[in-house]
């Protein structure tokens, strides 16, 4: 006989309490990953791993460190990443600035000259589907350092000039218009634009 679980249900109209017995499904298993877990976009990580992405192995190490810390304590600084990964602070600051300029990192907060970075919700998340959708809708899509801006007839530059590290703020990465108002050529990487957005700029399913 399969084990059962008991739950109490309340009739909101009468106030009566009913006890529900459910048999446990032997095929249902909980995740056995150990600790907290999250989700990430296979498509975007694969593009980041590509040889033409402009992203190095150390870039990915810094990215995943800050991505995990995003959901542990709201993000991490370049100094914290350097201490954990065994890299120099100068190297992690350079990497973090590079990823932030491409909106792979977002600025969580700035205290003096110390910047705390968090991962873009378009790439990795440890939220519910609804929360992740709201987060992603609030921020621009990431780009890749190794891809050149797409040509545009009506503009000389399709992306704004990057904000210097000391002046960059969390608001710099937020959308000023609804996601559907962004044109496809606003996304610097053509592969991301082609596979993750329709020709009219709408999000693909």
C-alpha positions as CSV (number, residue, x, y, z in Angstrom):
1,X,0.0,0.0,0.0
2,X,1.3,3.4,-1.0
3,X,1.9,5.9,1.8
4,X,-0.6,8.8,2.1
5,X,-0.4,12.4,3.1
6,X,-3.2,14.2,4.9
7,X,-4.3,17.8,4.3
8,X,-7.0,19.8,6.0
9,X,-9.3,21.8,3.7
10,X,-11.6,24.5,5.0
11,X,-15.0,25.3,3.4
12,X,-14.9,29.1,3.3
13,X,-18.7,29.3,3.2
14,X,-19.6,27.0,6.1
15,X,-16.3,27.0,8.0
16,X,-16.3,23.2,8.1
17,X,-12.9,21.5,8.1
18,X,-12.5,18.4,5.8
19,X,-9.5,16.1,5.9
20,X,-8.1,15.0,2.6
21,X,-6.1,11.8,2.2
22,X,-3.8,11.7,-0.9
23,X,-1.7,8.8,-2.0
24,X,1.9,9.8,-2.8
25,X,3.0,9.4,-6.3
26,X,6.1,7.1,-6.4
27,X,7.2,8.7,-9.6
28,X,7.3,12.2,-8.1
29,X,10.6,13.1,-6.7
30,X,12.0,16.3,-5.2
31,X,15.1,17.9,-6.6
32,X,18.3,16.5,-5.1
33,X,20.7,19.3,-6.0
34,X,21.7,20.4,-2.6
35,X,20.9,23.9,-1.4
36,X,19.1,26.5,-3.4
37,X,18.8,26.1,-7.2
38,X,17.8,28.3,-10.1
39,X,17.2,28.4,-13.8
40,X,19.2,29.8,-16.7
41,X,18.6,30.3,-20.4
42,X,20.3,27.5,-22.4
43,X,20.2,29.7,-25.5
44,X,21.9,32.7,-24.0
45,X,24.5,30.7,-22.1
46,X,25.4,28.8,-25.3
47,X,25.8,32.1,-27.2
48,X,28.1,33.3,-24.4
49,X,30.1,30.1,-24.7
50,X,30.6,30.7,-28.5
51,X,34.1,31.4,-29.8
52,X,32.9,34.7,-31.3
53,X,31.2,36.0,-28.2
54,X,34.2,37.9,-26.8
55,X,33.6,36.3,-23.4
56,X,36.6,34.4,-21.9
57,X,36.7,31.6,-19.3
58,X,37.5,34.1,-16.5
59,X,34.6,36.2,-17.7
60,X,32.3,33.3,-17.2
61,X,33.7,32.5,-13.8
62,X,33.1,36.0,-12.6
63,X,29.6,36.0,-14.2
64,X,28.5,32.7,-12.5
65,X,29.9,33.8,-9.1
66,X,27.9,37.1,-9.2
67,X,24.9,35.3,-10.6
68,X,24.8,32.9,-7.6
69,X,25.4,35.7,-5.2
70,X,22.6,37.7,-6.8
71,X,20.1,35.3,-5.1
72,X,22.2,34.7,-2.0
73,X,22.8,38.4,-1.0
74,X,21.7,40.6,-3.8
75,X,24.9,40.5,-5.8
76,X,28.7,40.8,-5.3
77,X,31.5,43.2,-5.9
78,X,34.5,42.7,-8.1
79,X,36.7,42.5,-4.9
80,X,34.6,39.7,-3.5
81,X,34.8,37.8,-6.8
82,X,38.5,38.2,-6.9
83,X,38.9,36.8,-3.4
84,X,36.7,33.8,-4.1
85,X,38.0,33.0,-7.6
86,X,41.7,33.6,-6.9
87,X,41.9,36.4,-9.5
88,X,43.4,39.9,-9.0
89,X,41.0,42.7,-8.1
90,X,42.2,44.6,-11.2
91,X,41.2,41.6,-13.4
92,X,37.7,41.2,-11.9
93,X,37.0,44.9,-12.0
94,X,37.9,44.9,-15.7
95,X,35.7,41.9,-16.3
96,X,32.8,43.2,-14.3
97,X,32.9,46.6,-16.2
98,X,33.0,44.7,-19.5
99,X,30.0,42.6,-18.6
100,X,28.1,45.6,-17.2
101,X,28.7,47.6,-20.4
102,X,27.0,44.7,-22.3
103,X,24.1,44.5,-19.7
104,X,25.1,40.9,-18.8
105,X,25.7,42.4,-15.4
106,X,23.4,45.0,-13.8
107,X,24.5,47.5,-11.1
108,X,22.7,46.5,-7.9
109,X,24.1,49.3,-5.8
110,X,27.1,51.7,-5.5
111,X,28.7,52.6,-2.2
112,X,31.5,55.1,-2.7
113,X,33.7,53.5,-5.3
114,X,32.5,50.0,-4.6
115,X,29.9,48.6,-7.1
116,X,27.8,45.5,-6.4
117,X,26.8,43.7,-9.5
118,X,23.9,41.3,-10.2
119,X,23.2,39.0,-13.1
120,X,20.8,40.0,-15.8
121,X,17.4,38.3,-15.2
122,X,17.3,37.6,-19.0
123,X,20.1,35.0,-18.4
124,X,19.8,33.5,-15.0
125,X,17.1,33.5,-12.2
126,X,16.1,32.0,-9.0
127,X,12.6,33.5,-8.9
128,X,9.2,32.3,-9.7
129,X,8.1,32.5,-13.4
130,X,5.9,35.6,-12.7
131,X,8.7,37.3,-10.8
132,X,11.3,36.6,-13.4
133,X,9.0,37.9,-16.2
134,X,8.5,41.1,-14.3
135,X,12.3,41.5,-13.7
136,X,13.1,40.7,-17.3
137,X,10.5,43.2,-18.6
138,X,12.2,46.0,-16.6
139,X,15.6,45.6,-18.1
140,X,17.2,45.8,-21.5
141,X,18.4,42.6,-23.3
142,X,22.1,41.8,-22.9
143,X,24.5,42.1,-25.7
144,X,27.9,40.5,-26.5
145,X,31.3,42.2,-26.4
146,X,32.5,40.3,-29.4
147,X,29.6,41.3,-31.7
148,X,29.5,44.6,-33.6
149,X,26.4,46.8,-33.6
150,X,24.0,46.1,-36.3
151,X,23.8,48.7,-39.1
152,X,21.0,51.3,-38.9
153,X,19.9,53.7,-41.6
154,X,18.4,56.2,-39.2
155,X,21.0,56.2,-36.5
156,X,24.8,56.3,-36.4
157,X,24.9,54.3,-33.1
158,X,22.3,51.7,-32.2
159,X,23.4,51.4,-28.6
160,X,24.1,54.3,-26.2
161,X,27.7,55.1,-25.2
162,X,28.6,53.0,-22.2
163,X,28.5,54.8,-18.8
164,X,31.9,55.1,-17.1
165,X,32.2,52.6,-14.2
166,X,32.2,55.3,-11.4
167,X,29.0,56.9,-12.8
168,X,27.1,53.8,-13.7
169,X,23.9,53.3,-11.7
170,X,21.2,50.7,-11.5
171,X,18.8,53.0,-13.5
172,X,21.2,53.0,-16.4
173,X,20.2,49.5,-17.4
174,X,16.4,49.8,-17.0
175,X,14.1,50.1,-19.9
176,X,12.5,53.5,-20.7
177,X,9.9,51.9,-22.9
178,X,7.9,48.7,-22.9
179,X,9.8,45.6,-24.2
180,X,7.6,45.4,-27.3
181,X,8.6,49.0,-28.2
182,X,12.2,48.1,-28.7
183,X,13.3,47.4,-32.3
184,X,15.2,44.3,-33.2
185,X,18.3,46.3,-34.2
186,X,18.5,47.5,-30.6
187,X,20.0,44.1,-29.8
188,X,23.6,44.2,-30.7
189,X,24.0,40.4,-31.2
190,X,22.3,39.3,-34.3
191,X,21.9,35.7,-33.2
192,X,20.2,36.7,-30.0
193,X,18.0,39.1,-32.0
194,X,17.1,36.5,-34.6
195,X,16.4,33.6,-32.3
196,X,14.9,35.3,-29.3
197,X,12.9,38.1,-31.1
198,X,10.7,38.0,-34.1
199,X,11.3,40.2,-37.1
200,X,8.9,42.8,-35.8
201,X,10.7,43.0,-32.5
202,X,8.3,40.9,-30.5
203,X,9.5,38.3,-28.1
204,X,9.6,34.8,-29.3
205,X,8.0,32.1,-27.2
